[in-house]
Amino acid sequence: MRARIAISVTVVLLGLILAQSMALVTLFEDMEEEFIEAILDEQLHYSIENSRQLGTLVQPQTPNMRLYRLSPGAALPAGLSPALAELPIGNHEDSSSGGELHVAVREIEGLRYVLVYDESEHLARETAVFTAIVIGAAILTALSFLLVYAIAGRLTRGLETLAARVERERDGAPFAQAGLDDELLAVARALDRAEARQASLLARERDFNANLSHELRTPLAAIRSDAEMLLTDPALSDRARRRAERIIATTDRTTALAHSLLLLAREARPQAIEPVNLADAVRNAWSRLQAADSQPAALTVHIPPALQVVTDTTLLQLVLHNLLENALKHGEGRAIEVTLEGHRLSVCDRGPGFDADDPMQCFERFQRGGRKPGHGLGLALVRHICTTCGWTARAANRPDGGACLSIDFGEASIRPGAG
């Protein structure tokens, strides 16, 4: 940020310096031209008057000047070119000889006077002035950049510190602290107010979801209990039995929905961090799914037996349960493979795969595949937990068919274990 500010300001200053430098060079050239014109006029007038009085041509005393006098019908004086001799009355510039010449031509009493001035010395002065201006502009530009960079650093250091405090987890200390500049203090106070509003909203949302979950749990349990009691009645017809079973299944899905919404509303941060055997955790989650689901499927686990993941066991079980449940629902009864490559765990099925152009959309809330049962929050809950644990969730279609969901635990979370 400091560099961008310094570069932007320096570019503006450089433009101003160059504009002023060009103005100085142009002004110097104009002054030199006027000076040369004045010298030529004065020198020509002086030489002509003295030559008329003395009867002989008086040459200028100024270096790099030469005066020629032409008589009608006489040969050209030595050193005077025909081109210069034929110039009209007035002051001229000529470069036909390879150098820059100023030529003044006058005609008095039938005689033509031609004063030739070699302006090499003048050009040398112009070059010296231009070089000095360029060097000065370069030095001013460099000094301006360093000065602006230092000032920008002083102004932005507070912003960078404040931004770093916003990004990292804090201990509850306010952003507004003593020693901040007035501008930064206003920003810090605004951040404190925004954080307080956000904390208040989150607290209200958590309380609402907790109360809602609690209020729903009792009637749902009662509905399920009544439906189970109906199933124990031997006189119950097959049609009524099927309805009771649907009531139980719907009640279970509603309970799971309320539980998922509650977890999504909360931060669900890891609590008890400990090494967990990953292969055993996968098999435990699978066994619970198999006990609750009559749909047959085979599970293949490619995980080193002793490998461990350092994490919260409860959150890991939630992630594994939802990943395996998704594969079981959409795998069409075919084999499911769970593989660990490095620190990335993949759960892959042989179903139709993801329909969306972007498979990552499956992690959005209420995204459901086809007409499969579910509330569309399982994979959203997976991504929510992964975010709070510092993991990365990804989704992709397998080249040979099927879907593959992966969790990157990060290298620091994986332990070889004792085997």
Phi, psi and omega in degrees: 000314179300317181297319180296317179298314181298318180295317181298312180294320181296322178298318178296313179297321179298318177299317179295317180296317180294319179298316179292323179296316178296322177296320179295318180297316180297317178297319179296318179297316179298319179294322178294319179297316178297321179297317179295317180299319180294319179296316180299313181298314183294318181293320181293318178297316181296314183293320181294314181298315179293324179293324179291322181286320184272344180081001178227155184288123180262116180282150179294149175272349180287130179302152176067017175244146177217132182251134178238145177234129183246131174260147180301130178079354180274160178291156179293139176298153180297134179094348180260123181279151178303325181297319179288325181293333184266003179295146180288170180298135179135190179254138186222162170241138185221135177232018183293336182271003180099343178243172179266117182240140168256129185235128176246126183240128177227157179224118183226129177052042175080356179257142179255127178250130180236114179255121183248127180237124176275113186269028178302319179296320177298317179295323178297319178295318178299317179298317180297317179295317180297317178298317179297320180293318180296314179298316178299318179296320179296318179295316178298322179295314180297316179295322179297317180298312180298317181294314181294322178299317179295317180294318179296322177298320179295322182283325185267346182301319178296320178295318179296319178296317179295319179296320178297322179291327178292321185286321185272162177289137183244168181268020181092358180292142181291156176290322181286117181226161179294146178099350179283147174296161184302317182295314179292327179296321178296318178296316181299318179294323177296321177296319178299317179294319179295320179295321179295319178296318180296317179298321179295317179296317179297320180297317179295320180294319179295317179298319180297314181293322178296315179295320179296316179298319180293317182292327180284329186299318184293308179295326179294320178296322179294318179298316180295319180296319179296319179294323177293322177296322178298323181294337180280351181282115182292341180275001183289133180289161180298322180295315178293326178296318179296322178294320178297320178295322177294324177298316180296315180296318179294321178297318179297319179294321179294321177296317178295323178297314180297319179295318180294318178298322179295318179293322179293327180286332180271167179286333179052048181282151177300138180251286180268105180270124181203159176291133181234130176292115188291318181297317178295321179297320178296315182293323178296316178297322180292320181297321178293324177293318181296326180292331183263356186228130180272356182285118183287144176196150179256144180241130176244125184246121177247075180225132176308133187302326185264000186291141183235152174242129179273107185195185174274121185300319183297314180293322177297318179296322177297317180296311181297319180301313182289323177295313180291322178298319178297317179294324180292322181290320189256359182276357177057036175078003181273170186297143177248136182244132175242119187229141174248121176240109184069247176241026179243123179262129181240135174242113188237141177240179180244029180277200183285349181082189182272136179277331186291152176297327178248104181301335181295347177294343181295341180274357178285153181294142176063026172271120181238141179273115178060223180251023179293148179293154180141168181252003175074022180244353184300308181285332173296322177292324177300311180295323179299314180293320179299320180296315181290332181270353182083018177265172179234124179258135180223156178225143180201158173271141178285143180301326182261018176105140180108171180248153180222120176250134184229150177234120176265109183283340186090146186299326185290341184272347186263133175233137180299328183078179181257120182229000000 
